[in-house]
Amino acid sequence: MRGAKSLATSWPVAEKLCWEATMEQPHPSRGPFPAAPASFQDAVRALNTLQTNANYLEQAKRQRGDPQTQLEAMKLHLAQSGLQVEDLDQLNIIHVTGTKGKGSTCAFTERILRNYGLKTGFFSSPHLVQVRERIRINGQPISPELFTKHFWHLYHRLEETKDSSSHVSMPSYFRFLTLMAFHVFLQEKVDLAVVEVGIGGTYDSTNIIRKPVVCGVSSLGIDHTSLLGDTMEKIAWQKGGIFKRGVPAFTALQPDGPLAVLKERAEQISCPLYLCPPLEALEEGGPPLTLGLEGEHQRSNAALALQLARCWLQQKDHQGIGELRASGPSPLGQLPLAPVFQPTSHMRLGLQGTEWLGRTQVLRRGSLTWYLDGAHTCSSMQACTRWFRQALHRLERPSRGSEVCVLLFNSTGDRDAAALLKLLQSCQFDYAVFCPNLTEVSPMDNADQQNFTVTLDQVLLRCLEHQQHWSRLHEEQASPDLWDTPSLEPAGPESLLLAPRPPHTHSTSSLVFSCISHALQWISQGRDPVLQMPSPPQGLLAHPVADSGARVLREAAAIHVLVTGSLHLVGGALKLLEPSLSQ
């Protein structure tokens, strides 16, 4: 959008674009920074200059360069930072890719190995509330002091050693954090590092790792099609790029097409690849395994994590790795099955103690319950809706009064929002609320929330599109004139509230708010004791749908809210619902 103002719209997403190559363009706001910054926020603000502005990003996406060249640039940045790829061998890395569940798989794996008394490092993306969540030691985000120390050490080192004769400036946001994670893990002398791939695998910044101990592939699906391809097979080829010669790898069960591609990739590289048996096979003859993460789909992630953890322990000659049981035969022409074994007590407690914010997470606040899941692909949304419906089914119904179900949704990038919303219809929401991944209208006081890669116009128009998709879906199931085109109705200088004219009573009412805080404020109606926010801006409830809905919400015996569609949306909600995460 020509001349549109770039706005901090929540959570840097630079790693999701153009193999990160686009981020090499110097940001106009870059400049000298103090050698002794005053705070952690100063470091994060400097980090954010490694993003780009929205206008340049659009141009760079159209002129994307050779991704292999960009991977070579990552190796150059590593050398400029004072490390060689051989140094990363000391980290005893577990490298994990996949479309859905790779973060949860990493969290399970890290927690299991920490239970063995090992000092763990864990690099993941994106962050939900604070950027330091991406780099963890023993399961905890590194402290603001440690982040600040390592950030400036690396930043100044790269500034001093960058090649002025080339067009490559500082590394992009995601590359910088990847480099920083490697430095932190080496300095902190971790026993192992669990490293989650950013996007894809073959050309991801993390794929400068040359000798991991073991690799894993979680469930595959359609995502990041502009970068990875528009079929499961093309995406599988990219994911298989993390395989290394002689390094064992494990994959969750995949559809036949992508599984065949993974098998072919592994054979080309001479990588021994194994198919994980289901969790039920490991539970046979023992008590059922309890998982710290809710949802049936987490069982596949846990099964993969058990294999990764056991293989790592075996490769490092650890004792107590689980008694082997006979494995069943592999299907003809398929991959060999991974070992079937009896999980140890360390493994059981690790699975049970795993926490991973924003994934099938429940926050109960009296009669108001928040369900948070960052599902953003069709397959992960199917799992999310199944989990949400099962959670509601298990609840005790209130003896008196009504129950209200609310959807809070946003979707970004090249995701098919219409397809995601169609899947969400099965939950029969009473209200659908849409807002950008913007915690506050002006979040400039918190550098963790800044993102210059999109504009305010872009994100608000995207929300309007989501609302229109939702309306069309209901039109298909109701009379043709059920909905009118949404119209813009400003509710005041600080709030944007968009809504259609009130629908028929059997249809879902929908609203668009300008930021997450206003959306949560309207949904909660003062019921959440933790959600402490100032009074609503004047005119926030000026629209009839918002006004009538507020009365319904206030009078309901119970409110159930599903927050989904984007991890960044979930992170913004968590920042407000769990203030301790920002401390």
VENWO-V624003 format. One record per helix or strand of 3 or more residues. SS is the DSSP state (~ for helix, > for strand). FROM is the first residue (numbers start at 1). TO is the last residue. Records with the same first field share a line. If there is no record, write none. Layout:
SS=FROM-TO + FROM-TO
//
This chain:
~=14-16 + 18-24 + 40-48 + 54-62 + 67-80 + 85-91 + 102-114 + 131-134 + 144-161 + 173-187 + 205-208 + 225-228 + 232-242 + 256-269 + 279-283 + 298-315 + 345-353 + 378-394 + 417-427 + 447-449 + 456-475 + 516-524 + 544-555 + 567-577 + 579-582
>=93-97 + 120-123 + 135-137 + 192-196 + 214-217 + 249-251 + 273-275 + 361-365 + 368-372 + 403-409 + 431-435 + 487-490 + 496-499 + 509-513 + 558-564
//
